[in-house]
Amino acid sequence: MRKGTVIALTAILLGGCSVYDDIVGNNKTPPLPGERISVLQHERSLSPDPELANSAVLLPPPTPNASWPQAGGFANHAMHHIQVNDALKRIWSTDIGSGSDDEERLSGEPIIADGKIYVMDSMTVVSAIDAKTGDRVWSADLTPDDDDDGHISGGLAYDNGAIYVTTGFAQVVALEAKTGKVIWRKSLDAPMRSAPTVRGGRIFTVTLNNQLYALNSKNGEELWTHSGLPETASMLGGASPAVDNGIVVVPYTSGQLVALRVENGRVLWEESLAAVRRTDVISTLADIRGRPIIDRDRVIAMSHGGQIVAIDLRSGKRIWDRDIGGLESPWVAGDYVFALTNEAEVVCISRNDGRIRWVRGLPRYEDPEDREDPIIWTGPILASDRLIVAGSNGQALAISPYSGNVLGVVEMPDGVSVPPVVANGSVYFLADDAELVAYQ
């Protein structure tokens, strides 16, 4: 028995040496051929729910909208199904100023009100463009005289004859919508990377250090503030708060989603959309860069860290969640949520229970063979029975909301980093070279 035990232990030790050699690299056996793929990335491919395979996607009929006054459309960011012409044609294009380059970026999407399109270029110059002709009506340079290094700005919002601008110079500026004249300026304690949200005489804006400010829209007076958890790193850009039914829902770069009373900032509930079961470095950034949506007493929000959730607006109770992450804002219409994921997939999700109806993969690289030049997609928006997404490769795609099939491709003058906007039957794209293009 003693001899057998010695033989067994010797075999184990010899096997252990073989394993040790493999680990430290002493084993000279040539490696197996083939591409090495990290098992730690946990790359997942979404699949439709088999029980929904034969169910039809039913959407409300498209309805016209005369304006797009804020980032995401309205203050609640729920635009549903917008009406445009069946056959869109390019009607004009115009240069709005400075575009994106290695140092400065176009970050704020256009807004539309009173027959004008208001845009901000990468050098913080705000312009008013005639929506019918593309002619410039006025422009205003909001760069402070003593500071020219903070041009990654937040964005624009329109309300009651005024344009409200958040800037990388830690200022909120109110302009007359007709003339571009400055009404007031308010300095805050940090720059802003997201557009403001305006409703009921209040401006809600989030600074780079995760501080929410509620300001009086008439004079910029500070009404109240709320502090989110600090975050040392975040994605470029930011998400605007959503406001409806007396509640403001604030997304922070920490992955926090906080609901507060608009009149006093009292916290109603708080959720975390931080990374779930992810080990790659980038996905651990829990940043909520896509705008949350308040739709029929339900909050829909998605984080880059890997969660999309539906939450009861009043109680904060989770209705459903899925391990799906993305940087863009979801889009809600009828009983469905459409979202663009980190894996360059457009997905149709049931608003009721979070089950997946269909998935459509988009091109991920401009050079797919060598997997070079990744394509960054933005969107989607839903306009007359097609989802529209645009990419850094200079293409805009139309996708069927009912099946996920690609309906068509339109070439843009340059890559597109901000989502398109829709008003009065027209779709407007702002390309990275600062060319604003109108389709009708």
Residue pairs with C-beta under 8 A, 6 or more apart in sequence:
18 27
20 26
21 27
40 279
40 280
41 279
41 280
42 277
42 278
42 279
42 280
43 343
44 323
44 343
45 343
46 324
46 341
46 343
46 345
46 347
46 356
46 359
47 356
47 359
48 356
48 357
48 358
48 359
49 355
49 356
49 357
51 355
52 350
52 355
52 356
52 357
55 357
56 402
57 336
57 348
57 357
57 358
57 401
57 402
57 403
58 334
58 335
59 81
59 333
59 334
59 336
59 382
59 385
59 401
59 402
60 80
60 81
60 333
60 334
61 81
62 81
62 82
62 83
62 84
62 383
62 384
62 385
63 80
63 81
63 82
63 83
64 82
64 83
64 424
64 425
65 73
65 79
65 82
65 83
65 422
65 423
65 424
66 423
66 424
67 112
67 113
67 114
67 158
67 423
68 110
68 111
68 112
68 113
68 421
68 422
68 423
69 111
69 112
69 113
69 157
69 158
69 159
69 198
70 111
70 156
70 157
70 158
70 195
70 196
70 197
70 198
70 240
71 108
71 109
71 111
71 155
71 156
71 157
71 194
71 195
71 197
71 240
71 291
72 79
72 240
72 242
72 291
72 293
72 329
73 79
73 421
75 197
75 198
75 199
75 242
75 243
75 244
76 242
76 243
76 244
76 293
76 294
76 295
77 240
77 242
77 291
77 292
77 293
77 294
77 329
78 244
78 293
78 294
78 295
78 332
79 331
79 381
79 382
79 422
80 332
80 333
80 334
80 382
81 333
81 334
81 382
81 383
81 384
82 381
82 382
82 383
82 384
82 422
83 383
83 384
83 425
84 383
84 384
84 422
84 425
84 426
84 427
84 440
85 384
85 425
85 440
86 384
88 427
88 439
88 440
89 439
89 440
90 437
90 438
90 439
91 426
91 438
91 439
91 440
92 133
92 134
92 437
92 438
93 134
93 413
93 435
93 436
93 437
93 438
94 129
94 134
94 135
94 136
94 435
94 436
95 434
95 435
95 436
96 119
96 121
96 127
96 129
96 430
96 434
96 435
96 436
97 121
97 122
97 123
97 125
97 127
97 139
97 434
98 104
98 121
98 122
98 123
98 125
98 434
99 106
99 121
99 122
99 414
99 431
99 432
99 433
99 434
99 435
100 106
100 122
100 417
100 432
100 433
100 434
101 122
104 122
104 123
104 151
104 152
105 122
105 152
105 236
105 417
106 121
106 122
106 417
106 418
106 430
106 432
106 434
107 122
107 152
107 153
107 154
107 155
107 193
107 236
107 237
107 417
107 418
108 119
108 120
108 153
108 154
108 155
108 156
108 195
108 418
109 155
109 195
109 418
109 419
109 421
109 430
110 117
110 118
110 119
110 156
110 418
110 421
110 428
110 430
110 436
111 117
111 118
111 156
111 157
111 158
111 163
111 421
112 118
112 131
112 421
112 423
112 424
112 428
113 158
113 177
114 158
114 177
115 130
115 131
115 132
116 128
116 129
116 130
116 131
116 137
116 177
117 128
117 129
117 130
117 131
117 428
117 436
118 126
118 127
118 128
118 129
118 156
118 158
118 163
118 177
119 126
119 127
119 129
119 156
119 430
119 436
120 126
120 127
120 153
120 155
120 156
120 165
121 127
121 434
122 151
122 434
123 141
123 143
123 151
124 141
124 142
124 143
124 151
124 153
124 167
124 168
124 169
125 139
125 140
125 141
125 142
125 143
126 139
126 140
126 142
126 156
126 163
126 165
126 175
126 180
127 136
127 137
127 138
127 139
127 140
128 136
128 137
128 138
128 139
128 177
128 180
129 135
129 136
129 137
129 436
130 136
130 137
131 423
131 424
131 426
131 438
134 436
134 438
138 179
138 180
139 180
140 175
140 180
140 181
140 182
142 165
142 167
142 169
142 171
142 173
143 151
143 169
144 169
144 171
147 169
150 167
150 168
150 169
150 170
150 191
151 168
152 168
152 191
152 193
152 236
153 165
153 166
153 167
153 168
153 192
153 193
154 165
154 166
154 167
154 168
154 192
154 193
154 194
154 195
154 196
154 205
154 238
155 165
155 166
155 194
155 195
155 196
155 240
156 163
156 164
156 165
156 195
156 196
157 163
157 164
157 195
157 196
157 197
157 198
157 203
158 164
158 177
158 198
159 198
159 199
159 217
160 217
161 176
161 177
161 178
162 174
162 175
162 176
162 177
162 183
162 217
163 174
163 175
163 176
163 177
163 180
164 172
164 173
164 174
164 175
164 196
164 198
164 203
164 217
165 172
165 173
165 174
165 175
165 196
166 172
166 192
166 194
166 195
166 196
166 205
167 173
167 191
167 192
168 191
168 192
168 193
169 191
170 187
170 188
170 189
170 190
170 191
170 192
170 207
171 185
171 186
171 187
171 188
172 185
172 186
172 188
172 192
172 196
172 203
172 205
172 213
172 215
172 220
173 182
173 184
173 185
173 186
174 182
174 183
174 184
174 185
174 217
174 220
175 181
175 182
175 183
176 183
184 219
184 220
185 220
186 215
186 220
186 222
188 205
188 207
188 211
188 213
189 207
189 209
189 211
190 207
190 208
190 209
190 211
191 207
191 208
192 205
192 206
192 207
192 208
192 238
193 208
193 236
193 237
193 238
194 205
194 206
194 237
194 238
194 239
194 240
195 240
196 203
196 204
196 205
196 240
197 203
197 204
197 205
197 240
197 241
197 242
197 243
197 248
198 204
198 217
199 243
199 262
200 243
200 262
201 216
201 217
201 218
202 214
202 215
202 216
202 217
202 223
202 262
203 213
203 214
203 215
203 216
203 217
203 220
204 212
204 213
204 214
204 215
204 240
204 241
204 243
204 248
204 250
204 262
205 212
205 213
205 215
205 241
206 212
206 213
206 228
206 238
206 239
206 240
206 241
206 250
206 251
206 252
207 213
208 234
208 238
209 230
210 227
210 228
210 229
210 230
210 231
210 252
210 253
210 254
210 256
211 225
211 226
211 227
211 228
212 225
212 226
212 227
212 228
212 241
212 248
212 250
212 260
212 265
213 222
213 225
214 222
214 223
214 224
214 225
214 248
214 262
214 265
215 221
215 222
215 223
216 222
216 223
224 264
224 265
225 265
226 250
226 258
226 260
226 265
226 267
228 250
228 252
228 253
228 254
228 256
228 258
229 252
229 254
229 256
230 254
231 252
231 253
231 254
231 287
233 285
234 253
234 285
234 287
234 289
235 253
235 285
235 287
235 289
235 304
235 327
237 289
237 327
238 253
238 289
239 251
239 288
239 289
239 290
239 291
239 292
239 329
240 291
241 248
241 249
241 250
241 251
241 292
242 248
242 249
242 291
242 292
242 293
242 294
242 299
243 249
243 262
243 294
244 294
244 313
245 294
245 297
245 313
246 261
246 262
246 263
247 259
247 260
247 261
247 262
247 268
247 294
247 313
248 259
248 260
248 261
248 262
249 257
249 258
249 259
249 292
249 294
249 299
249 301
249 313
250 256
250 257
250 258
250 259
250 260
251 257
251 288
251 289
251 290
251 291
251 292
251 301
252 258
252 288
253 285
253 286
253 287
253 288
253 289
254 274
254 286
254 287
255 272
255 273
255 274
255 275
255 286
255 287
255 288
255 303
255 305
256 270
256 271
256 272
256 273
256 288
257 270
257 271
257 272
257 273
257 288
257 292
257 299
257 301
257 309
257 311
258 267
258 269
258 270
258 271
259 267
259 268
259 269
259 270
259 299
259 313
259 316
260 266
260 267
260 268
261 268
268 314
268 316
269 311
269 315
269 316
270 316
271 309
271 311
271 316
271 318
272 286
273 286
273 288
273 301
273 302
273 303
273 305
273 307
273 309
274 286
274 303
274 305
274 307
275 283
275 284
275 285
275 286
275 303
275 305
275 306
275 325
276 305
276 306
276 307
276 323
277 306
277 323
278 284
278 305
278 306
283 304
283 305
283 306
283 325
283 342
284 305
285 304
285 305
286 303
286 304
286 305
287 303
287 304
287 305
287 327
288 301
288 302
288 303
288 304
289 304
289 327
289 328
290 301
290 302
290 303
290 326
290 327
290 328
290 329
290 330
291 329
292 299
292 300
292 301
293 299
293 300
293 301
293 329
293 330
293 331
293 332
294 313
295 332
295 351
297 312
297 313
297 314
298 310
298 311
298 312
298 313
298 319
298 351
299 309
299 310
299 311
299 312
299 313
300 308
300 309
300 310
300 330
300 332
300 337
300 351
301 308
301 309
301 311
301 330
302 308
302 309
302 324
302 325
302 326
302 329
302 330
302 339
303 325
304 325
304 326
304 327
304 342
305 325
306 323
306 324
306 325
306 342
307 321
307 322
307 323
307 324
307 325
308 321
308 322
308 324
308 325
308 326
308 330
308 337
308 339
308 349
308 354
309 318
309 320
309 321
309 322
310 318
310 319
310 320
310 321
310 337
310 351
310 354
311 317
311 318
311 319
312 319
319 354
320 353
320 354
321 354
322 349
322 354
322 356
324 339
324 341
324 347
324 349
325 341
325 342
326 339
326 340
326 341
326 342
327 340
327 342
328 339
328 340
328 377
328 378
328 379
328 380
328 419
329 419
330 337
330 338
330 339
331 337
331 338
331 339
331 379
331 380
331 381
331 382
331 387
332 338
332 351
333 382
333 401
334 351
335 350
335 351
335 352
336 348
336 349
336 350
336 351
336 357
336 401
337 348
337 349
337 350
337 351
338 346
338 347
338 348
338 349
338 380
338 382
338 387
338 401
339 346
339 347
339 349
339 380
340 346
340 347
340 377
340 378
340 379
340 380
340 389
341 347
343 361
343 364
344 361
344 362
344 363
344 364
344 375
344 377
345 359
345 360
345 361
345 362
346 359
346 360
346 362
346 380
346 387
346 389
346 399
346 404
347 356
347 358
347 359
347 360
348 356
348 357
348 358
348 359
348 401
348 404
349 355
349 356
349 357
350 356
350 357
358 403
358 404
359 404
360 399
360 404
360 405
360 406
362 375
362 377
362 389
362 391
362 397
363 375
363 391
363 393
364 371
364 374
364 375
365 371
365 372
365 373
365 374
365 375
366 372
366 373
366 374
366 375
366 393
367 373
373 393
375 391
375 392
375 393
376 391
376 392
376 415
376 417
377 389
377 390
377 391
377 392
378 389
378 390
378 391
378 416
378 417
378 418
378 419
379 387
379 388
379 389
379 390
379 419
379 420
380 387
380 388
380 389
380 399
380 419
381 387
381 388
381 419
381 420
381 421
381 422
381 427
382 388
382 401
383 422
383 427
385 400
385 401
385 402
386 398
386 399
386 400
386 401
386 407
387 398
387 399
387 400
387 401
388 396
388 397
388 398
388 399
388 420
388 427
389 396
389 397
389 399
390 396
390 397
390 412
390 416
390 419
390 420
390 429
391 397
391 415
391 416
392 415
392 416
392 417
392 432
393 415
394 411
394 412
394 413
394 414
394 415
394 416
394 431
395 409
395 410
395 411
395 412
396 409
396 410
396 412
396 416
396 420
396 429
397 406
397 408
397 409
397 410
398 406
398 407
398 408
398 409
398 410
399 405
399 406
399 407
400 406
400 407
410 439
412 429
412 431
412 437
413 431
413 433
413 435
413 437
414 431
414 432
414 433
414 435
415 431
415 432
416 429
416 430
416 431
416 432
417 432
418 430
420 427
420 428
420 429
420 430
421 427
421 428
422 428
425 440
426 438
426 439
426 440
427 438
427 439
427 440
428 436
428 437
428 438
428 439
429 436
429 437
429 439
430 436
430 437
431 437
